[in-house]
């Protein structure tokens, strides 16, 4: 995790990974704010802020008095958003760095297949 990012965004990344990795699926409950705060040693308000970003994006559904649940098609929508973010914001810097150090795509493919 990138330590330069605010804690709520790092928590958001962890929750997104849970959804993208299939550890929680459509309709599954998400850990409570208190539970996640305890797991990460974070303030519950910070966890609530991370969850709020998912609510705003329609990736979680809140059932009052019951908890938060992964919304239908959340993984697909999240994957699409993450790909776009990667290609538009992270990939250009990676390509620049690759060129600086003389690393090409074939090197990466070879390493990935090893």
Residue frames as qw, qx, qy, qz and C-alpha x, y, z in Angstrom:
[[0.000, 0.886, 0.463, 0.000, 0.00, 0.00, 0.00],
 [0.369, 0.532, -0.024, 0.762, 1.12, 3.54, -0.76],
 [0.427, -0.487, -0.515, 0.561, 1.80, 5.22, 2.59],
 [0.114, -0.033, 0.075, 0.990, 1.53, 8.70, 0.99],
 [0.324, -0.409, -0.568, -0.637, -2.21, 8.25, 0.40],
 [0.451, -0.378, 0.317, -0.744, -4.74, 9.16, 3.08],
 [0.242, -0.107, 0.925, -0.274, -5.74, 6.27, 5.36],
 [0.641, 0.358, 0.441, -0.516, -9.33, 6.17, 4.10],
 [0.627, 0.592, -0.354, -0.363, -8.08, 5.70, 0.51],
 [0.138, 0.397, -0.906, 0.054, -5.73, 2.90, 1.62],
 [0.436, 0.106, 0.782, -0.432, -8.67, 1.26, 3.38],
 [0.674, 0.517, 0.054, -0.525, -10.72, 1.75, 0.22],
 [0.415, 0.541, -0.698, -0.219, -8.00, -0.04, -1.74],
 [0.118, -0.176, 0.947, -0.240, -8.15, -2.97, 0.70],
 [0.570, 0.327, 0.552, -0.513, -11.92, -3.21, 0.44],
 [0.604, 0.596, -0.263, -0.458, -11.71, -2.97, -3.36],
 [0.202, 0.427, -0.879, -0.066, -9.18, -5.82, -3.34],
 [0.387, 0.051, 0.839, -0.380, -11.61, -7.94, -1.29],
 [0.655, 0.516, 0.260, -0.487, -14.27, -7.40, -3.96],
 [0.504, 0.659, -0.463, -0.312, -11.96, -7.82, -6.97],
 [0.063, 0.381, -0.920, 0.064, -10.32, -10.94, -5.53],
 [0.648, -0.191, -0.604, -0.424, -13.72, -12.50, -4.91],
 [0.217, -0.001, -0.800, 0.559, -13.31, -12.71, -1.14],
 [0.305, 0.449, 0.554, -0.632, -16.68, -10.96, -0.99],
 [0.141, 0.227, 0.761, 0.591, -19.17, -11.36, -3.83],
 [0.313, -0.310, -0.288, -0.850, -22.39, -9.72, -4.95],
 [0.684, -0.485, -0.337, -0.428, -24.82, -9.72, -2.05],
 [0.712, -0.156, -0.527, 0.437, -22.23, -10.70, 0.55],
 [0.362, -0.922, -0.133, 0.032, -22.00, -8.65, 3.74],
 [0.437, 0.618, -0.361, 0.545, -18.96, -6.45, 4.24],
 [0.511, -0.219, -0.596, 0.579, -17.21, -6.35, 7.62],
 [0.213, -0.903, -0.370, 0.050, -18.77, -3.86, 10.02],
 [0.184, 0.873, -0.188, 0.410, -17.14, -0.48, 10.44],
 [0.553, -0.718, 0.374, -0.193, -16.02, -1.42, 13.95],
 [0.940, -0.070, 0.298, 0.151, -14.65, -4.79, 12.84],
 [0.690, 0.581, 0.039, 0.430, -12.67, -3.32, 9.96],
 [0.075, -0.897, 0.246, -0.360, -11.41, -0.49, 12.18],
 [0.738, -0.551, 0.386, -0.053, -10.14, -3.04, 14.68],
 [0.918, 0.191, 0.233, 0.258, -8.52, -5.17, 11.95],
 [0.567, 0.606, 0.027, 0.558, -6.63, -2.20, 10.52],
 [0.482, -0.398, -0.313, 0.715, -6.06, -0.23, 13.71],
 [0.095, 0.333, 0.282, 0.895, -7.98, 2.66, 12.18],
 [0.238, 0.167, 0.400, -0.869, -10.49, 5.13, 13.53],
 [0.353, 0.448, 0.819, -0.057, -14.08, 3.96, 12.84],
 [0.292, 0.814, 0.151, -0.478, -14.84, 7.36, 11.26],
 [0.022, 0.575, -0.640, -0.510, -12.02, 6.76, 8.79],
 [0.230, 0.095, 0.953, 0.172, -13.46, 3.35, 7.88],
 [0.327, 0.673, 0.582, -0.319, -16.90, 4.92, 7.51],
 [0.197, 0.765, -0.217, -0.573, -15.41, 7.46, 5.11],
 [0.072, -0.291, 0.863, 0.407, -13.88, 4.65, 3.02],
 [0.257, 0.373, 0.891, -0.034, -17.23, 2.85, 2.93],
 [0.268, 0.737, 0.267, -0.560, -18.94, 6.11, 1.99],
 [0.116, 0.526, -0.554, -0.634, -16.92, 6.25, -1.24],
 [0.060, 0.062, 0.965, 0.249, -18.32, 2.83, -2.19],
 [0.223, 0.606, 0.673, -0.360, -21.86, 3.97, -1.38],
 [0.197, 0.712, -0.075, -0.670, -21.44, 7.04, -3.57],
 [0.139, 0.384, -0.751, -0.519, -20.26, 4.81, -6.42],
 [0.824, 0.053, -0.055, -0.561, -23.16, 2.41, -5.94],
 [0.498, 0.348, -0.794, 0.034, -20.82, -0.50, -5.16],
 [0.139, -0.100, -0.883, 0.438, -22.36, -1.28, -1.78],
 [0.437, -0.529, -0.450, -0.572, -25.92, -1.40, -0.55],
 [0.038, -0.195, 0.652, -0.732, -26.77, -0.35, 2.98],
 [0.528, -0.461, -0.654, -0.285, -29.51, -2.26, 4.77],
 [0.235, -0.610, 0.292, -0.698, -30.37, -0.17, 7.80],
 [0.706, -0.439, 0.375, -0.411, -29.84, -2.05, 11.02],
 [0.988, 0.079, 0.127, 0.023, -28.31, -5.00, 9.16],
 [0.574, -0.464, 0.394, 0.547, -25.12, -3.76, 7.52],
 [0.315, 0.695, -0.363, -0.534, -23.44, -3.13, 4.19],
 [0.813, 0.142, 0.561, 0.068, -23.55, -5.56, 1.32],
 [0.240, -0.243, 0.600, 0.724, -21.73, -5.80, -2.00],
 [0.541, 0.503, 0.103, -0.666, -24.02, -4.43, -4.72],
 [0.830, 0.344, 0.434, 0.071, -24.92, -6.47, -7.81],
 [0.685, 0.627, 0.087, 0.361, -22.23, -6.25, -10.51],
 [0.320, -0.925, 0.161, 0.126, -19.91, -4.38, -8.11],
 [0.684, -0.337, 0.473, 0.441, -16.80, -6.35, -9.11],
 [0.565, 0.486, 0.471, 0.471, -17.36, -5.72, -12.82],
 [0.074, 0.959, 0.159, 0.225, -17.97, -2.01, -12.33],
 [0.500, -0.803, 0.254, 0.203, -15.04, -1.70, -9.94],
 [0.732, -0.058, 0.476, 0.483, -12.75, -3.57, -12.34],
 [0.429, 0.713, 0.357, 0.424, -13.75, -1.20, -15.17],
 [0.164, -0.981, 0.010, -0.104, -13.08, 1.85, -13.00],
 [0.653, -0.602, 0.356, 0.292, -9.76, 0.48, -11.73],
 [0.713, 0.231, 0.435, 0.499, -8.57, -0.34, -15.28],
 [0.252, 0.871, 0.218, 0.360, -9.43, 3.16, -16.46],
 [0.380, -0.911, 0.158, 0.022, -7.64, 4.71, -13.49],
 [0.761, -0.316, 0.408, 0.393, -4.59, 2.50, -14.06],
 [0.624, 0.417, 0.417, 0.513, -4.34, 3.26, -17.78],
 [0.137, 0.896, 0.183, 0.380, -4.94, 7.00, -17.41],
 [0.311, -0.910, 0.180, -0.205, -2.99, 7.78, -14.25],
 [0.705, -0.538, 0.446, 0.122, -0.50, 5.06, -13.34],
 [0.863, 0.267, 0.335, 0.269, 0.52, 3.48, -16.64],
 [0.416, 0.868, -0.077, 0.262, 2.05, 6.64, -18.20],
 [0.292, -0.826, 0.459, -0.147, 4.48, 6.91, -15.26],
 [0.841, -0.193, 0.499, 0.077, 5.30, 3.20, -15.45],
 [0.766, 0.564, 0.187, 0.246, 6.02, 3.46, -19.18],
 [0.146, 0.926, -0.258, 0.233, 8.27, 6.46, -18.59],
 [0.545, -0.638, 0.538, -0.076, 10.15, 4.59, -15.86],
 [0.902, 0.116, 0.399, 0.121, 10.49, 1.49, -18.07],
 [0.604, 0.753, -0.008, 0.263, 12.04, 3.58, -20.83],
 [0.146, -0.892, 0.385, -0.187, 14.47, 5.19, -18.38],
 [0.578, -0.490, 0.651, -0.050, 15.76, 1.83, -17.18],
 [0.277, 0.419, -0.757, -0.418, 15.72, 0.11, -20.57],
 [0.373, 0.104, 0.891, -0.236, 12.98, -2.36, -19.75],
 [0.374, 0.105, -0.488, -0.782, 10.76, -3.49, -22.60],
 [0.794, -0.058, 0.059, -0.603, 7.51, -5.39, -22.88],
 [0.808, 0.217, -0.545, -0.050, 9.25, -8.62, -23.90],
 [0.218, 0.307, -0.735, 0.564, 11.22, -8.56, -20.62],
 [0.484, -0.141, 0.414, -0.758, 7.98, -8.24, -18.69],
 [0.870, 0.107, -0.197, -0.440, 6.22, -11.01, -20.61],
 [0.639, 0.298, -0.686, 0.182, 9.20, -13.32, -20.22],
 [0.006, 0.247, -0.701, 0.670, 9.29, -12.67, -16.47],
 [0.648, -0.060, 0.217, -0.727, 5.51, -13.13, -16.12],
 [0.889, 0.169, -0.308, -0.294, 5.67, -16.51, -17.87],
 [0.380, 0.429, -0.761, 0.304, 8.67, -17.76, -15.88]]
